[in-house]
Amino acid sequence: MVLFKRPAKAAIDDEGRMPLMEHLRELRNRLVFALLALIVGIVVGFFVFDPVWAFLKEPFCDTAAAQQLRPGHCTLTTGGIFQSFFTTLKVSAMVGILVSSPVWLYQIWAFVTPALYRNEKRYSVAFLSIAIPLFLGGAALAYIIMDTSLAILLGFMPSDTVATIQINEYLDYVLIMLVIFGVSFELPLILVFLNIIGVLSHATVKKHRRTVVFLMFVFGAVITPGGDPLTMMALAAPMVVLYFVAEGFILLRERRRPQDPDALLSDDEAAPLNLDD
């Protein structure tokens, strides 16, 4: 039984479409390759667990609550026999997702590419090359402000109480913060991509600008764990800046488009002949 048979080029018809069964087989193969890469990344995560965990718990260790149980030592608690195993698995999975990201991002790109026109495909590589730094930049910002955010949230505890933060609870908080900030930084890039493929115009972006900016702040207040003002502003402000950058790119692109007569033509449409030459 052949598991990884790639669909032949002949399976794609003259209109660039792939039959349903071939499309599903292609999807299956892409998912299998992405899953194998993820498993390899998780195995790598098991071997580098100690330094990664030390890095992840550093924001909590910078808070005063971290030393309440053992003065001079950063302490988190565990509440079950199997919790230590699942903690190791979660950290390893985070490493695996990061390490295998070039593979599964490529699989997504390779699966989507046949549905794009030739003039749209050339933007795909640029899209992916920008998406990864944006995600990492958002995750880095979340990590930088995490200690201050934790200090604000833990600062509401009464003075006569002791914080016994469990490992799994803290790790969930870290994971949510990193993913939320990373994915949120991708939203302006999605706007640019939608404009490139002809779904979204600058007029539409400009028309709904105030509403989108307002919704970004609402999104920052609702989606961030704890909902403290610092985390909300740290998420919403860069999103607004990136939104205006994306709008500027869309505007410049649409202004330059009429200068290239072929830019308005599809791949299947012939360019008009210039009879004056």
Order of alpha helices (4+ residues) and beta strands (2+ residues): alpha-alpha-alpha-alpha-alpha-alpha-alpha-alpha-alpha-alpha-alpha
